Amino acid sequence: MSPFVVVVALVLGALCRPLFAAEEIRAEWTETIRTADGVLRISVGEVSMQDRARGIAISADSARAWFSTHTNLVEKYLFFGHVFLQDTVRQVRSAALEYDPGEEAAIFTGRVEAVDVGRILTARKMVYLLKKGLLDARGAVRLVYPEQGVSVQAEAIRYDASGDSGEAVGDAGAVWVPGPDGDTLRAGADTLRFYEQGERMRFVEGVQIAQAGMRAGSQTACYLKQEGRLELEGAPEAVWTQQGDPARDSVDIRADRMLLGLEEGRLDRILLYQSAEICMAVLQDRVVETRLIRADTAVVGLSGDRLKEIKARGGVEALFRSGEGAKTDLSGDKIQMAFEEGQLDSLMLEGKQVTTYVPADGMAVSRLSGGRIAIRFQDGEIRHIRADQEAVCEHTSLEDGEESIRLTGDRVELDFEEGHLQRARSTGGVRGRYTPAKKEAPP
């Protein structure tokens, strides 16, 4: 047999040989080259490969297939240009693909996009282990759950498609997009683990959370969609600037454990557990007033990004300081504060409580105690104080000498104007003592 006939026979044998199991490849043009290591087949133009045994179909602009001289089977495929792979569960597009049929491993490069029911994964590179349903994506990775309005982002994500869970590392974060009237919620950490289509997530180390003007941080955090909360542990802290008029009011919140309550993706409450502390800085008439609340536990209610209410209980201590120097100190078992447009409107203090008020000039001291104390504010200043249930009021003024008022009863009420006591009255079982201010002797 002539050498020419031998070569033709080898080429035809390679063309007719099955690639691997039931693989079949088609193209507009094909060239087969024998090398020392085996046979290389080059296919160009509308390339398509069918692997019916595994339910895999691949198309591309061109392809290369390497046949082993030992097994006469394809060891590896390379696909280039407009690569598209489809199996029984997902579709993947990329610029290039290296496919190992024996290991059922696909390595995609270029701009990779993998789509299956309810999920879209994009990256610069992705390793897809078809048997195990694992996707290892790297480079600007983004996993989107469109129906849930949530996406996971990181430098690298290892995703278990069968369990719909994974781990994201390297600037890992999650983004929740609420309805048209809501603000986007973002959470990031060094490592992020996610489950159940992003309905459960755990953030580890360097946690940072942001929504509108709010910023929060902690060592770890856990997101639970069904329960509607984001739990922060490990020195959690939340700060934000209230929007509106004035626009520079700020709130700083700390506790041993913090829970952010979410309503349809919107932050609507913050729960504080153990060593709760809430500090407010309020711009009032070009000066800053501060309000500090300490308690065992507390709940901060929000309306948009503005305070709506604060409820705290257990060893409550409240310290108010005006920009001019007025001081109000409160202590009790429970406090409830109500806000209008982010500004303090009223508060209620219950339990074994005491309230002490000193005006800005420091020339008077008012002390009240009782089973319950209610305070009403106007433009940031105290206007009215009412004490109920065995109420006691002691007021001392140092202006123009010294005068003192002592009232007891079922109820004691004090009215203030521009920070100074204007009227004091008591009702029910009243016992009172009033000492007028000392006056200079006539000349």
Residue pairs with C-beta under 8 A, 6 or more apart in sequence:
10 34
11 32
11 34
14 32
14 34
14 39
14 41
14 67
15 30
15 32
15 41
17 67
17 72
19 25
19 49
19 65
19 67
19 73
19 74
19 101
20 51
20 73
20 74
20 101
20 102
21 51
21 53
21 54
21 101
22 50
22 51
22 52
22 53
23 49
23 50
23 51
23 74
23 101
24 49
24 50
24 52
25 41
25 43
25 47
25 48
25 49
25 50
25 63
25 65
26 43
26 46
26 47
26 48
26 49
27 43
27 44
27 45
27 46
27 47
27 48
27 62
27 63
28 44
28 45
28 46
29 43
29 44
29 45
30 41
30 42
30 43
30 44
31 41
31 42
32 39
32 40
32 41
32 42
33 39
33 40
33 41
33 42
34 40
37 66
37 69
38 66
38 67
38 68
38 69
38 75
39 66
39 67
39 69
40 64
40 65
40 66
40 67
41 64
41 65
41 67
42 62
42 63
42 64
43 62
43 63
43 64
43 65
44 61
44 62
45 61
45 62
46 59
46 61
47 59
47 60
47 61
47 62
47 63
47 79
48 57
48 58
48 59
49 56
49 57
49 58
49 59
49 63
49 77
49 79
50 56
50 57
51 57
51 58
51 101
54 87
54 101
54 104
54 130
55 87
55 88
56 85
56 86
56 87
56 130
57 85
57 86
57 87
58 77
58 79
58 83
58 84
58 85
58 86
58 97
58 99
59 82
59 83
59 84
60 79
60 80
60 81
60 82
60 83
60 84
60 97
61 80
61 81
61 82
62 79
62 80
62 81
63 77
63 78
63 79
63 80
64 77
64 78
65 74
65 76
65 77
65 78
66 74
66 75
66 76
66 77
67 73
67 74
67 75
68 74
68 75
73 102
74 101
75 100
75 102
76 98
76 99
76 100
77 97
77 98
77 99
77 100
77 101
78 96
78 97
78 98
78 99
79 96
79 97
79 98
79 99
80 95
80 96
81 95
81 96
82 93
82 95
83 92
83 93
83 94
83 95
83 96
83 97
83 108
83 110
84 91
84 92
84 93
85 91
85 92
85 93
85 97
85 99
85 106
85 108
85 128
86 92
87 130
89 116
89 117
89 133
89 161
90 114
90 115
90 116
90 161
91 114
91 115
91 116
92 106
92 108
92 112
92 113
92 114
92 115
92 126
92 128
93 112
93 113
94 108
94 109
94 110
94 111
94 112
94 113
94 126
95 109
95 110
95 111
96 108
96 109
96 110
97 106
97 107
97 108
97 109
98 106
98 107
98 109
99 105
99 106
99 107
100 106
103 129
104 129
104 130
104 131
105 127
105 128
105 129
105 130
106 127
106 128
106 130
107 125
107 126
107 127
107 128
108 125
108 126
108 127
108 128
109 124
109 125
110 124
111 122
111 124
112 121
112 122
112 123
112 124
112 125
112 126
112 137
113 120
113 121
113 122
114 120
114 121
114 122
114 126
114 128
114 135
115 121
116 161
118 145
118 146
118 147
118 197
119 143
119 144
119 145
119 164
119 197
120 142
120 143
120 144
120 146
121 135
121 137
121 141
121 142
121 143
121 144
121 157
121 159
122 140
122 141
122 142
122 144
123 137
123 138
123 139
123 140
123 141
123 142
123 157
124 138
124 139
124 140
125 137
125 138
125 139
126 135
126 136
126 137
126 138
127 135
127 136
127 137
128 134
128 135
128 136
129 135
129 136
132 162
133 160
133 161
133 162
134 158
134 159
134 160
134 161
135 157
135 158
135 159
135 161
136 156
136 157
136 158
136 159
137 143
137 156
137 157
137 158
137 159
138 155
138 156
139 155
139 156
140 155
141 153
141 154
141 155
141 156
141 157
141 168
142 151
142 152
142 153
143 151
143 152
143 153
143 157
143 159
143 166
143 168
143 198
144 150
144 151
145 151
145 197
145 198
148 197
148 198
148 199
148 225
149 176
149 177
149 178
149 265
150 174
150 175
150 176
150 177
150 198
151 174
151 175
151 198
152 166
152 168
152 172
152 173
152 174
152 192
152 194
152 198
152 201
153 168
153 171
153 172
153 173
153 174
153 175
154 168
154 169
154 170
154 171
154 172
154 173
154 192
155 169
155 170
155 171
155 172
156 168
156 169
156 170
157 166
157 167
157 168
157 169
158 166
158 167
159 165
159 166
160 166
163 195
164 195
164 196
164 197
165 193
165 194
165 195
165 196
166 193
166 194
167 191
167 192
167 193
167 194
168 191
168 192
168 193
168 194
169 190
169 191
169 192
171 188
172 188
172 189
172 190
172 191
172 192
172 203
173 186
173 187
173 188
173 189
173 192
174 186
174 187
174 188
174 192
174 194
174 198
174 201
174 223
175 184
175 185
175 186
176 184
176 185
176 186
176 265
177 184
177 265
178 184
178 185
178 264
178 265
178 266
179 264
179 265
182 264
182 265
182 266
183 211
183 212
183 266
183 305
184 211
185 209
185 210
185 211
185 262
185 265
185 266
185 267
186 209
186 210
186 211
187 201
187 203
187 207
187 208
187 209
187 210
187 221
187 223
187 230
188 203
188 206
188 207
188 208
188 209
189 203
189 204
189 205
189 206
189 207
189 208
189 221
190 204
190 205
190 206
191 203
191 204
191 205
192 201
192 202
192 203
192 204
193 201
193 202
193 204
194 200
194 201
194 202
195 201
198 225
199 224
199 225
199 226
200 222
200 223
200 224
200 225
201 222
201 223
202 220
202 221
202 222
202 223
203 220
203 221
203 222
203 223
204 219
204 220
205 219
205 220
206 217
206 219
207 216
207 217
207 218
207 219
207 220
207 221
207 232
208 215
208 216
208 217
209 215
209 216
209 217
209 221
209 230
209 232
209 238
209 260
210 216
211 266
211 267
212 240
212 243
212 304
212 305
213 240
213 241
213 242
213 243
213 305
214 238
214 239
214 240
214 267
214 305
215 238
215 239
215 240
216 232
216 236
216 237
216 238
216 239
216 258
216 260
217 232
217 236
217 237
217 238
218 232
218 233
218 234
218 235
218 236
218 237
218 258
219 233
219 234
219 235
220 232
220 233
220 234
221 230
221 231
221 232
221 233
222 230
222 231
222 233
223 229
223 230
223 231
224 230
224 231
228 261
228 262
228 263
229 259
229 260
229 261
229 262
230 259
230 260
230 262
231 257
231 258
231 259
231 260
232 257
232 258
232 259
232 260
233 256
233 257
233 258
235 254
236 254
236 255
236 256
236 257
236 258
237 252
237 253
237 254
237 258
238 251
238 252
238 253
238 254
238 258
238 260
238 270
239 250
239 251
239 252
239 253
240 250
240 251
240 305
241 247
241 248
241 249
241 250
242 249
242 250
242 251
242 305
242 306
242 307
242 342
243 304
243 305
243 306
244 306
244 341
244 342
246 282
246 283
246 284
248 283
249 280
249 281
249 282
249 283
249 342
250 280
250 281
251 278
251 279
251 280
251 281
251 300
251 307
252 278
252 279
252 280
252 281
253 270
253 272
253 276
253 277
253 278
253 279
253 300
254 272
254 275
254 276
254 277
255 272
255 273
255 274
255 275
255 276
255 277
255 298
256 273
256 274
256 275
257 272
257 273
257 274
258 270
258 271
258 272
258 273
259 270
259 271
259 272
259 273
260 267
260 269
260 270
261 267
261 268
261 269
261 270
261 271
262 268
267 302
268 301
268 302
268 303
269 299
269 300
269 301
269 302
270 299
270 300
270 302
271 297
271 298
271 299
271 300
272 278
272 295
272 297
272 298
272 299
272 300
273 297
274 296
274 297
275 294
275 296
276 293
276 294
276 295
276 296
276 297
276 298
276 312
277 292
277 293
277 294
278 291
278 292
278 293
278 298
278 300
278 310
278 312
279 290
279 291
279 292
279 293
280 290
280 291
280 292
280 307
281 288
281 289
281 290
282 288
282 289
282 290
282 291
282 343
282 344
282 380
284 322
284 323
284 379
284 380
285 323
286 323
287 322
287 323
287 324
288 323
289 320
289 321
289 322
289 323
289 380
290 319
290 320
290 321
291 318
291 319
291 320
291 321
291 344
292 317
292 318
292 319
292 320
293 310
293 312
293 316
293 317
293 318
293 335
293 337
294 315
294 316
294 317
294 318
295 312
295 313
295 314
295 315
295 316
295 317
295 335
296 313
296 314
296 315
297 312
297 313
297 314
298 310
298 311
298 312
298 313
299 309
299 310
299 311
299 312
300 307
300 309
300 310
301 307
301 308
301 309
301 310
301 311
302 308
306 339
306 341
306 342
307 339
307 342
308 338
308 339
309 336
309 337
309 338
309 339
310 335
310 336
310 337
310 339
311 334
311 335
311 336
311 337
312 334
312 335
313 333
313 334
313 335
314 333
314 334
315 333
316 330
316 331
316 332
316 333
316 334
316 335
316 349
316 351
316 353
317 329
317 330
317 331
318 328
318 329
318 330
318 331
318 335
318 347
318 349
319 327
319 328
319 329
319 330
320 326
320 327
320 328
320 329
320 330
321 327
322 360
322 380
322 381
322 419
324 360
324 419
325 360
325 361
325 362
326 357
326 358
326 359
326 360
326 381
326 419
327 356
327 357
327 358
328 355
328 356
328 357
328 358
328 382
329 355
329 356
329 357
330 347
330 349
330 353
330 354
330 355
330 356
330 373
331 353
331 354
332 349
332 350
332 351
332 352
332 353
332 354
332 373
333 350
333 351
333 352
333 353
334 349
334 350
334 351
335 347
335 348
335 349
335 350
336 347
336 348
336 350
337 344
337 346
337 347
337 348
338 344
338 345
338 346
338 347
339 345
343 380
344 377
344 380
345 376
345 377
346 374
346 375
346 376
346 377
347 374
347 375
347 377
348 372
348 373
348 374
348 375
349 355
349 372
349 373
349 374
349 375
350 371
350 372
350 373
351 371
353 369
353 370
353 371
353 372
353 373
354 367
354 368
354 369
355 366
355 367
355 368
355 369
355 373
355 375
355 385
355 387
356 365
356 366
356 367
357 365
357 366
357 367
357 382
357 385
358 364
358 365
358 366
359 419
359 420
360 419
361 419
363 397
363 398
363 399
364 395
364 396
364 397
364 398
364 399
364 420
364 421
365 395
365 396
366 385
366 393
366 394
366 395
366 414
366 421
367 393
367 394
367 395
368 385
368 387
368 391
368 392
368 393
368 394
368 412
368 414
369 387
369 391
369 392
370 387
370 388
370 389
370 390
370 391
370 392
370 412
371 388
371 389
371 390
372 387
372 388
372 389
373 385
373 386
373 387
373 388
374 385
374 386
374 388
375 382
375 384
375 385
375 386
376 382
376 383
376 384
376 385
377 383
381 416
381 418
381 419
382 416
382 419
383 415
383 416
383 417
384 413
384 414
384 415
384 416
385 413
385 414
385 416
386 411
386 412
386 413
386 414
387 393
387 411
387 412
387 413
388 410
388 411
389 410
390 408
390 410
391 407
391 408
391 409
391 410
391 411
391 412
391 426
392 406
392 407
392 408
392 412
393 405
393 406
393 407
393 408
393 412
393 414
393 424
393 426
394 404
394 405
394 406
395 404
395 405
395 406
395 414
395 421
395 424
396 402
396 403
396 404
396 405
397 403
397 404
397 421
397 437
399 437
400 437
400 438
400 439
401 437
401 438
401 439
402 435
402 437
402 438
403 434
403 435
403 436
403 437
403 438
404 433
404 434
404 435
405 424
405 432
405 433
405 434
405 435
406 432
406 433
406 434
407 424
407 425
407 426
407 430
407 431
407 432
407 433
408 426
408 429
408 430
408 431
408 432
409 426
409 427
409 428
409 429
409 430
409 431
409 432
410 427
410 428
410 429
411 426
411 427
411 428
412 424
412 425
412 426
413 424
413 425
413 426
414 421
414 423
414 424
415 421
415 422
415 423
415 424
416 422
426 432
